[in-house]
Amino acid sequence: MEQESQILIEKQGALGLVTLNRPRALNALTDEMCLALSAALADWARDGRVKAVAIRGAGPRAFCAGGDIRAMYDSNVAGSGAAADFLAHEYRLNAMIGGFAKPYVALTHGIVMGGGAGVSVHGRYRLADETLRFAMPETGIGFITDIGATYFLSRCPGQTGLYLGLTGTPIGLADAMALGLFTHAVKAEDHDALIARLADGEVAKDAIAAFAFRAGPPPLAAHRARIDTIFAAASVEAVLERLDRDGSDFAVETAALMRTRSPTSLKLIFRAIREARRLGLADCLKMEYRLAARMVMGHDFREGVRATLIDRDGRPQWEPASLAGVTEAGIAGFFASLGARELVLT
């Protein structure tokens, strides 16, 4: 029996259409998928008949839950360079999407996390419905917010992006719209009709507007003042101190959540998102690659994935086990140049 492709790439009239096709794996991205999508975008950029590109995910549960974490874990265990190669291919794809000249329309639904954000949030039009569950959950697996997330999280209003990056808290449609992560609320059941309009050559903005609805009030707004005050602190330790001093249910729950996360991940993400505020997307991706290429081969990533996906015991043993054990010199080492292994985007 012929194996079905992990990614479906087709032209429908004036539209280049991509379907992430691993529904049982929640459409998690593989190296093959990243390379195929990059090649398709390069072709469509040169094809005058293609007026827009759309990307969607197969199955009812997810647009894309992220990168293939199990494959990256296997690379860590084997000590191979496969994980770093995958990250380089993925980040080049993210940069291509961010700079794509034609309308790029992400038709998302359900779970959009990690690498799924990388192939949607950098596009010009990001659509979602009430099933959206968006998160950058990397602190929980001993990794860092990558795929250009430091760029878009650092540009969220106030300190909300830093809050999302440090905690990995999932948000829904209304919050994602309010934070500027998504541009339109469009029901998944309307995707086929929207695709037909795009295939007919209708201007993307007008085609989308025909199906857009109002998302409603964002729940996170009730905590905005508290988030902006607490997460403006000068360090992760200071953030936790402010949360403890605040004492509200929200603060207590947030502090408890952060204390389950990798201390190294917390400190790396805190610095990276702060630095990203003055960087463009390309430089954010290059910075993230330095961190990710090192972190993906480290203890905390292996242990985080083991506890979450392999043994599923939910009890990762981080090293160092506390923020006090993560030195400034150690963090600086993650940000240092990789020399000949630096990420090249062009």
C-alpha positions in Angstrom: 0.0 0.0 0.0 1.4 3.4 -1.0 2.2 5.7 1.9 0.2 8.9 1.9 2.3 12.1 1.6 2.9 14.0 4.8 2.2 17.3 2.9 -0.1 17.9 -0.1 0.8 20.6 -2.5 -1.5 21.6 -5.3 -2.5 24.5 -7.5 -6.2 25.4 -7.7 -6.6 28.1 -10.3 -4.9 31.3 -8.9 -4.2 29.6 -5.5 -1.3 27.6 -4.3 -2.8 25.3 -1.6 -0.9 23.4 1.0 -2.4 20.8 3.3 -0.4 19.5 6.3 -1.3 15.8 6.2 -0.3 14.0 9.4 -3.6 14.2 11.3 -2.8 11.3 13.6 0.4 13.2 14.7 -1.6 16.5 14.9 0.2 17.5 11.7 3.5 17.9 13.4 6.2 19.2 11.0 8.9 16.9 9.7 12.0 17.8 7.8 10.4 16.5 4.6 7.4 18.8 5.1 9.5 21.9 5.8 11.6 21.3 2.7 8.6 20.6 0.5 6.8 23.7 1.6 9.9 25.8 1.1 10.3 24.5 -2.5 6.6 25.1 -3.2 6.8 28.7 -2.0 9.9 29.4 -4.1 8.0 28.0 -7.2 4.8 30.0 -6.4 6.7 33.2 -5.8 7.9 33.0 -9.4 4.6 31.8 -10.9 2.6 34.8 -12.2 -0.5 32.7 -12.3 -0.5 32.2 -8.5 -2.0 35.2 -6.8 -2.1 33.8 -3.2 -1.1 30.9 -1.1 -3.2 29.1 1.6 -2.1 26.5 4.2 -4.4 24.3 6.2 -4.1 21.2 8.4 -5.9 17.8 7.9 -8.1 16.3 10.5 -10.4 17.8 13.1 -8.1 18.3 16.0 -5.2 20.5 14.9 -3.8 22.8 12.3 -0.3 21.9 13.5 0.9 21.0 17.0 4.5 21.9 16.3 7.7 20.3 15.1 8.3 16.5 15.3 9.6 16.5 18.9 10.0 12.8 19.0 12.4 12.9 16.0 14.4 15.7 17.7 14.5 13.6 20.9 15.9 10.7 19.0 18.5 12.9 17.5 19.5 14.0 21.0 19.7 10.5 22.3 21.8 9.4 19.3 24.0 12.5 19.4 23.3 13.2 15.7 23.0 16.5 13.9 19.5 15.7 12.5 17.7 17.9 15.0 19.9 20.9 14.2 19.5 20.3 10.5 15.7 20.2 10.9 15.7 23.4 12.9 17.8 25.2 10.2 15.3 24.1 7.5 12.3 25.1 9.6 13.7 28.5 10.4 14.6 29.2 6.8 10.9 28.4 6.0 9.7 30.7 8.7 11.9 33.5 7.2 10.5 32.8 3.7 6.9 33.0 5.0 7.6 36.2 6.8 9.0 37.8 3.7 6.6 36.2 1.2 5.4 38.9 -1.3 2.1 37.4 -2.2 -0.8 37.0 0.2 -0.1 34.0 2.5 -3.3 32.8 4.2 -3.1 30.4 7.2 -6.4 28.6 7.6 -6.0 27.3 11.2 -8.2 25.4 13.6 -7.7 23.6 16.8 -4.2 23.2 18.1 -1.6 25.7 16.9 1.6 25.4 18.8 5.3 25.7 18.3 6.2 25.0 14.7 2.5 25.4 13.8 2.8 29.0 14.8 5.9 29.3 12.6 3.9 28.4 9.5 1.0 30.6 10.3 1.7 33.7 12.5 4.4 35.0 10.1 2.0 35.0 7.2 0.0 38.1 6.1 -3.4 36.6 7.0 -3.9 34.4 10.0 -7.4 32.9 10.4 -8.8 30.9 13.3 -12.1 29.9 14.9 -13.5 29.1 18.3 -11.6 25.8 18.5 -8.2 27.6 18.5 -5.8 26.5 21.2 -2.6 28.5 20.7 0.5 28.2 22.8 4.3 28.2 22.8 4.8 25.5 25.5 8.6 25.1 25.2 9.5 25.8 28.8 7.7 22.6 29.7 9.9 20.4 27.6 13.3 22.1 28.4 13.5 24.0 25.1 13.1 27.6 23.9 10.5 29.7 22.1 11.8 29.3 18.5 10.4 29.5 14.9 10.6 33.3 15.2 8.4 33.4 18.3 10.7 35.8 20.1 9.9 38.2 17.3 6.1 38.0 17.5 5.9 37.5 21.3 8.1 40.6 21.9 5.6 42.6 19.8 2.5 41.6 21.7 0.9 44.4 23.8 2.6 45.2 27.1 4.2 42.1 28.7 1.7 39.6 27.4 4.2 38.0 25.0 6.7 37.4 27.8 4.0 36.0 29.9 3.0 33.5 27.2 6.6 32.6 26.5 7.6 31.9 30.1 4.4 30.1 31.2 3.4 28.3 27.9 -0.2 29.1 28.8 -2.6 28.3 26.0 -5.0 31.0 24.8 -8.1 30.9 22.6 -9.4 32.9 19.6 -10.4 36.1 21.3 -7.1 36.5 23.1 -5.1 35.6 20.0 -6.9 38.2 18.1 -6.5 40.9 20.8 -2.8 40.3 21.0 -2.4 40.6 17.2 -1.3 37.0 16.7 -4.2 36.3 14.4 -5.9 38.7 12.0 -9.4 37.2 11.3 -11.9 35.0 13.0 -13.2 32.6 10.3 -15.0 29.3 10.9 -13.2 26.1 9.7 -16.5 25.1 8.0 -16.0 28.1 5.7 -12.5 27.2 4.6 -13.6 25.4 1.5 -15.7 28.2 0.3 -12.9 30.7 1.0 -10.4 28.5 -0.9 -12.8 28.5 -3.9 -12.9 32.3 -3.9 -9.1 32.5 -3.7 -8.8 29.9 -6.5 -11.0 32.1 -8.6 -8.5 35.0 -8.2 -10.5 37.1 -5.7 -8.4 39.5 -3.7 -7.5 37.8 -0.5 -8.5 40.6 1.8 -11.9 40.8 0.2 -12.4 37.0 0.1 -11.6 36.7 3.8 -13.8 39.6 4.8 -16.8 37.8 3.4 -16.4 35.1 6.1 -15.0 37.0 9.1 -16.9 37.2 12.4 -16.3 39.1 15.6 -14.3 37.1 18.1 -15.7 38.5 21.3 -14.1 39.8 24.5 -10.6 38.4 25.3 -10.4 36.7 28.8 -6.8 37.7 29.3 -7.8 41.4 29.3 -8.9 41.0 32.9 -5.3 40.3 33.9 -3.5 42.7 31.6 -2.6 45.3 34.3 -1.3 42.6 36.6 0.7 40.9 33.8 2.2 44.2 32.6 3.4 45.1 36.1 4.6 41.8 37.2 6.4 40.7 34.0 8.2 44.0 33.6 10.5 42.9 36.4 14.2 42.7 35.7 14.7 39.0 36.0 12.8 35.7 36.2 13.4 35.6 39.9 12.0 39.1 40.3 8.9 38.1 38.3 8.3 35.2 40.7 8.8 37.5 43.6 6.2 39.9 42.3 3.8 37.0 41.7 4.3 35.7 45.2 3.8 39.2 46.6 0.6 39.8 44.5 -1.1 36.8 46.0 -4.1 36.7 43.7 -5.4 33.4 42.4 -4.0 34.3 38.9 -0.6 35.1 40.4 -0.5 32.0 42.6 -1.4 29.8 39.7 1.1 31.5 37.3 3.9 31.2 39.9 3.2 27.5 40.5 3.2 26.8 36.8 6.5 28.6 36.2 8.1 26.7 39.0 7.4 23.4 37.1 9.3 24.7 34.0 12.9 24.2 33.1 14.9 27.0 35.0 17.3 27.2 32.1 14.5 27.6 29.6 12.9 30.3 31.7 16.1 32.4 31.8 16.9 31.9 28.1 13.4 32.9 27.0 13.3 35.9 29.3 16.5 37.3 27.9 15.7 36.3 24.3 12.3 38.0 24.2 13.7 41.1 25.8 16.5 41.2 23.2 14.1 40.5 20.3 12.3 43.8 20.8 15.1 45.6 18.9 15.6 42.9 16.3 13.9 42.0 13.0 12.6 38.6 12.2 15.8 37.4 10.5 18.0 38.3 13.4 15.5 36.8 15.9 15.7 33.5 14.0 19.5 33.6 14.0 19.5 34.3 17.7 17.0 31.5 18.3 19.1 29.0 16.3 22.1 29.6 18.6 19.9 28.8 21.6 17.9 25.9 20.0 20.9 24.2 18.4 22.5 24.0 21.9 19.3 23.3 23.9 18.0 20.5 21.6 21.1 18.4 22.4 21.1 19.1 26.1 19.9 17.4 29.2 16.8 19.5 29.9 15.3 18.9 26.4 15.9 15.2 26.6 14.4 15.0 30.1 11.5 17.3 29.3 10.5 15.2 26.3 10.9 12.0 28.2 8.6 13.2 31.0 6.0 14.6 28.6 6.0 12.2 25.6 8.0 9.1 26.3 7.4 8.0 29.9 4.6 10.5 30.4 5.3 10.7 34.2 5.1 14.5 34.3 8.1 14.6 36.6 11.1 16.1 34.7 14.3 16.3 36.6 15.8 19.6 35.4 19.6 20.4 35.6 20.1 22.8 37.2 17.0 22.2 39.3 16.6 25.8 40.4 17.0 29.3 39.0 19.8 29.9 41.4 21.8 27.2 39.7 21.5 28.9 36.3 24.4 31.3 36.0 24.7 34.4 33.9 27.8 33.0 32.3 26.0 29.9 31.4 23.2 31.8 29.8 25.6 34.0 27.9 27.2 30.9 26.5 23.9 29.9 24.8 23.8 33.3 23.0 27.4 33.0 21.7 28.2 32.6 18.0 28.1 29.1 16.6 30.9 30.1 14.2 30.8 28.0 11.0 27.4 26.5 12.2 25.6 29.9 12.3 22.2 29.9 10.6 22.3 31.3 7.1 19.0 32.4 5.8 19.8 33.3 2.2 
